[in-house]
């Protein structure tokens, strides 16, 4: 057997404490008297703050930041905001009026008018209220909506969207499955939560458009043609007095004489000499068909040509820039200008149908300018557009000739979102902005920052910022108070331990000397008080936790009526308990160092003969 | 003759207390295996000092040679160990080779008699031979109080337990400091006799410090005596002489 004197020290130290059990008990009680109140204080602080926080944290309502006004939010705005740290969930919403939907439970006829709200994966309002994220073809109902409809999760409902278009009432129907019904905590209003795509289709249908994916008929949101101005060609010049009168109430703001060579440059073809040209414009605004019609109206009976133009429109083809001429002339107009009539007809109310809009007359000298061919071109704008131009004939001009409508559409595309739908071969207005958003912060601690950030952006928002900040202030205050008291308690407890252990060594000098005589070295007896300190602290912890436990139980019982399920006023998380024990034991070890040092200084020769 | 277990030569120990200085001089001191050595003298002559020096709990002021040898191994140079301050090595020598009987027993009050007796063996790292312990206890007449606390024993019983503790871990040398000072003469004689008999049986050398010459004189193999002189008002000198009796 190997000699291990150090291993004997804990047993001896414990035997000593047991022998002097009354003193030991007093020390343990003294420590417990410090530890218990500290634990209760810590538990109360943690428990109350936790309860208050959880009430906020648990309910996603407190993480919500709602827009206080309806305004337009561009898709880019959503993109940049969702990248912002602290955003837990963000989805665009539509105009409240567009979001009302008729819901009929299957097998019934009575419809309920409910609010349709977009959702998306990660929506905390749904996920944290016993809900699920609806897939396409599914909805989630608020408890009030489910009550009114009399349906539960798993049942089917029929959504009916109604609109009136050109005086006729139309409606579309779709069967939807109820994926979940939310807890009443999620809100008292009757609401239907559905994927954003469905909500957008409903909105589009209500505005008269089609939703082809759902088989709902309607218009396509066609872009309109817009222009920078128009060139007016007259065979007889205007009287100056008529000149200014011409543009009143037409949307044009300016009329000026235009030399023929400049008119030719603007229009892209030579203007015959018998005409007098005027330039009509609306600085800072766009010219549309209605403005042109107003001018035409005023010039009725006169021989005239009103040719709109769009500036700075160019197309890219095979890396080359093409500047097409926009020209839509009927037989008479063509005859006046000495040009062939346009195959797509005159400029008018509606855009040329189908492929006519993207037709082109290609200059003869170009090799690829053969009939029935198409070339791929692109243009820049809000969205860059890629579309084919169908070559329907040869141009008598040096530049390719396209319908002036196309030029107008391309100009619109530089100001508004226009997309080219390859399937239908048509241009479509892309969706504009959204009219609102649903935003949830990752945690309540992120709410104040986001709230202030949005406010600074000039967006009026509403959030439960005050409730959150109140708790934060309370937490900090209580934390400071706790540390002050803890410091006092720790100081007192440590002092008690230092004094008692030192006194114990002094009292037991002779026994420690005998131990040295029996073959323990200085470094062995060093641990005698250390072990005692740790033992006393451990016993003090046990007693302290017993005291804390019973007091916490009493506190939680007496406040039981104010507390919800699983809530407690006085509670300590496991990590706190471990940390507290660790700190106490380390402190007791440190407190024993003075006594330990004293123990090593004992000279056996001096003490073994003491009585 | 065999190698001495403890051998020291030309040792001086100077102790000063406030004004007065006490100096102990030992020209030579040797303990051979199995010997009983009596250290005899008036109080204040330095016999406890000599015992503490031999017990390795007091550092000599000067010493020419100081060796402790085990029966098997090489001699340990104690003078060097003190010089190096190798306190752990000295403690190991103490626990491996020595046993102690103090004037008042020196039992640890917080351990039972049984644990007190077993402690030196456990410190040394050997198991307790319960059978041997029990028979020794029987011989010393303390077998019935093994599970009692020292406080509940009579002084005579405590001294016997202390002797038992000093012998239990089979040391080579037992150092006894006035083991019978606190009992009456009859009991003292019986205690001393028991200690001597057991030591002889176990082959253990014993150094006994006593002021009572009669108790030990006939048994001792060697006797250490002291000659004290007052050198000056402050300085007193004590010279120790060892003399073989048998």
Interface residues (C-beta under 8 A of the other chain):
Chain A: X1 X2 X3 X4 X5 X8 X12 X15 X16 X18 X19 X20 X510 X511 X514 X515 X516 X517 X518 X519 X520 X521 X522 X523 X524 X603 X604 X605 X608 X609 X611
Chain B: X48 X52 X55 X57 X58 X87 X88 X90 X91 X92 X94 X95 X96 X100 X102 X103 X104 X106 X108 X109 X110 X111 X115 X119 X120 X122 X123 X124 X125 X126 X127 X149 X177
